[in-house]
Amino acid sequence: LPDPASLAAAVDLLMVFGGDGTMLRVARSIAGSRTPILGINIGGLGFLTAVPLSALGRALKQLWRGEFRLESRALIEAETHCNGRLLRETALNDIVISRGEISRLIQLDVDVNGEPLTRYRGDGLIISSPTGSTAYSLAAGGALVTPTAEVFALTPICPHTLSNRSLILPLTSTIRVRTVSPKPSTILSADGDVVAELSGGDEVIVRRSRRTVRLVQLPNSSFFEALRRKLNWRGENV
């Protein structure tokens, strides 16, 4: 079978069947392609998969009639040196720097555009794209933002200091994270996939990627509708 990038170059639309994890893998594989993606949800929560499997027939009719719009989603990228080589990884949802298997807090120094921000002490740090605000960042208490917003969200994971809160930054920011202690081990991951194990003093630079992906949005499908349906927001008094 062809890989997603080769397939995207040969077709006008990619239909992805699965959950958000499947969508993330495909989006990273075809980063920068103009071919749009339509997600068909046969997984769990599914913020990226716009169509439930039961509505596939209706969705195909809408596509055939041209009743859809394309939404460009920003990608973010992390860059670091590991064992003498440069690593660069792209993500649609988030870049995460977190502790390894040892249950001890780690320390991370963070600069934004060259200016010191703070030293985070805890289980790690999530640097989320606007699309990723409904993923790990949400579970860690981060803010929800609309997926087309031009922002990063920095969300500490179980911070040792109660004053550490999720921080919203312009998507034009350059974020530099430096690991402080050699132990415990610190893991760099992109959209849940482990990229590297970091050593003390290693730096990770996170910025907006020049590449994007395009998602298909059907009529009556919106971020706010997804929040109401998937998070059970009813607008009623409790």
C-alpha positions in Angstrom: 0.0 0.0 0.0 1.2 3.5 -0.7 2.3 5.7 2.2 0.0 8.7 3.0 2.3 11.3 1.4 2.4 9.4 -1.9 -1.3 8.8 -1.8 -2.0 12.5 -1.0 0.0 13.5 -4.1 -2.2 11.3 -6.3 -5.7 12.2 -5.1 -8.0 15.2 -4.5 -9.2 14.1 -1.0 -8.0 11.8 1.7 -10.6 10.0 3.8 -9.2 8.8 7.2 -11.1 6.2 9.2 -10.2 6.0 12.9 -9.9 8.3 15.8 -7.8 11.4 16.5 -4.6 9.3 16.7 -5.0 8.1 13.2 -5.7 11.6 12.0 -2.6 12.9 13.7 -0.4 10.3 12.1 -1.8 11.1 8.6 -1.6 14.8 9.1 2.1 14.6 10.1 2.8 12.3 7.1 1.4 14.7 4.6 2.4 18.0 6.2 2.5 20.8 3.6 0.3 19.0 1.1 -2.6 20.8 -0.4 -4.7 17.6 -0.4 -7.5 18.0 2.3 -8.3 15.4 4.9 -11.8 14.2 5.9 -11.9 12.3 9.2 -14.4 9.5 9.7 -14.7 8.8 13.4 -14.7 5.1 14.4 -12.6 5.8 17.5 -13.3 7.7 20.7 -13.8 11.4 21.5 -12.7 12.5 18.0 -12.3 16.3 17.8 -10.4 15.9 14.5 -12.7 13.4 12.9 -15.6 15.5 11.6 -18.0 12.8 10.6 -19.3 9.8 12.7 -19.4 6.6 10.8 -23.2 6.5 10.9 -23.3 9.7 8.9 -20.8 8.7 6.2 -23.5 8.3 3.5 -24.9 11.8 4.0 -21.3 13.2 4.2 -20.4 11.7 0.8 -23.5 13.3 -0.8 -22.5 16.7 0.7 -19.0 16.3 -0.7 -20.4 15.4 -4.1 -22.6 18.5 -4.1 -19.7 20.7 -3.0 -21.3 21.5 0.3 -18.1 21.8 2.4 -15.3 24.2 3.3 -11.6 23.7 3.8 -10.0 24.8 7.1 -6.2 25.3 7.3 -4.6 24.1 10.5 -1.3 25.3 11.8 1.5 22.8 12.5 4.2 23.3 15.1 7.7 22.0 15.1 10.4 21.1 17.6 14.1 21.2 17.0 16.8 19.7 19.2 20.3 18.2 19.0 20.6 14.6 20.3 23.7 12.4 20.2 25.4 14.8 17.8 22.6 15.0 15.3 19.9 17.5 14.6 16.3 16.3 15.1 13.3 18.2 13.8 9.8 16.9 14.4 6.4 18.3 13.3 3.1 18.1 15.3 -0.5 19.0 14.7 -1.5 18.8 18.4 1.4 19.3 20.7 5.1 19.0 21.6 5.5 17.5 25.1 8.6 17.5 27.3 8.0 15.2 30.2 9.6 13.0 32.8 10.5 9.4 32.0 9.6 6.3 33.9 11.0 7.5 37.3 8.3 9.3 39.3 10.3 12.4 40.2 9.8 16.0 39.1 11.9 17.5 36.4 13.0 21.1 36.0 12.6 23.0 32.7 13.9 26.6 32.0 11.7 28.3 29.4 12.5 31.4 27.3 10.1 33.1 25.0 11.6 35.1 22.1 14.9 35.2 24.1 13.4 36.5 27.3 13.3 34.2 30.4 9.8 33.1 31.3 10.2 30.8 34.3 11.6 27.5 35.6 8.8 24.8 35.6 9.1 22.1 38.2 6.7 19.2 37.8 6.0 16.3 35.5 6.7 18.3 32.3 5.3 20.9 29.9 2.9 20.7 27.0 3.4 23.2 24.2 0.1 23.0 22.2 -1.0 24.2 18.9 -4.5 25.8 18.6 -5.8 22.4 17.3 -4.2 20.6 20.2 -6.0 22.6 22.9 -8.6 19.9 23.1 -6.0 17.1 23.6 -3.4 16.5 26.3 -3.5 20.2 27.2 -7.2 20.1 28.0 -6.6 17.0 30.3 -3.9 18.9 32.1 -6.1 21.9 32.8 -5.2 24.1 29.8 -7.4 26.6 28.1 -9.6 25.8 25.2 -9.0 27.9 22.1 -10.5 27.8 18.7 -8.4 25.7 16.3 -7.8 28.6 13.9 -6.6 31.0 16.6 -3.0 32.2 16.1 -1.7 31.1 19.5 0.4 28.6 21.4 -0.8 27.2 24.8 1.9 26.4 27.4 0.5 24.1 30.0 2.6 22.6 32.8 1.9 19.0 33.8 1.3 18.6 37.6 3.3 21.7 38.4 5.1 21.8 41.8 4.2 25.5 42.1 0.5 26.2 42.3 0.9 29.6 40.7 2.0 28.0 37.4 -1.0 28.2 35.0 -1.6 27.6 31.3 -0.2 30.5 29.3 -1.4 31.7 25.9 1.3 33.0 23.5 1.3 34.4 19.9 1.9 31.7 17.4 4.8 33.8 16.1 6.7 33.1 19.3 9.9 31.1 19.5 9.9 29.0 22.7 13.2 27.6 24.0 13.0 24.9 26.7 16.2 23.7 28.5 16.4 20.7 30.7 18.1 21.5 34.0 18.9 18.2 35.7 20.6 15.2 34.1 18.2 12.9 36.1 15.5 11.7 36.0 15.3 11.1 32.2 13.3 13.6 30.2 11.3 12.6 27.1 10.6 14.7 24.1 7.4 13.7 22.1 5.4 15.0 19.2 1.7 14.1 19.1 2.3 11.3 21.5 5.2 9.7 19.6 8.5 9.7 21.4 11.2 11.7 19.5 14.2 11.6 21.8 15.4 11.1 25.4 17.0 14.4 26.5 20.0 14.9 28.8 20.7 17.7 31.3 21.4 20.9 29.5 19.7 19.9 26.2 17.6 22.5 24.5 14.4 22.2 22.5 13.2 25.1 20.3 9.5 25.1 19.4 8.1 27.4 16.8 5.3 27.5 14.2 6.0 25.3 11.2 5.9 26.7 7.7 3.7 23.8 6.7 0.0 23.4 7.3 -2.7 20.7 6.8 -6.2 21.2 5.4 -9.2 19.6 7.0 -12.7 19.3 5.4 -15.5 20.8 7.4 -19.1 19.9 6.4 -22.3 22.0 7.0 -23.5 22.3 10.6 -20.0 21.2 11.7 -18.1 23.7 13.9 -15.7 23.8 16.9 -18.5 25.1 19.2 -20.9 22.4 18.0 -18.2 19.8 18.8 -17.7 21.2 22.3 -21.4 21.1 23.0 -21.7 17.5 21.7 -18.4 15.9 22.8 -18.0 17.7 26.2 -21.8 17.6 27.0 -22.1 21.4 27.1 -25.8 22.1 27.2 -26.1 25.7 28.3 -28.5 24.7 31.1 -28.5 25.5 34.8 -27.3 22.6 36.9 
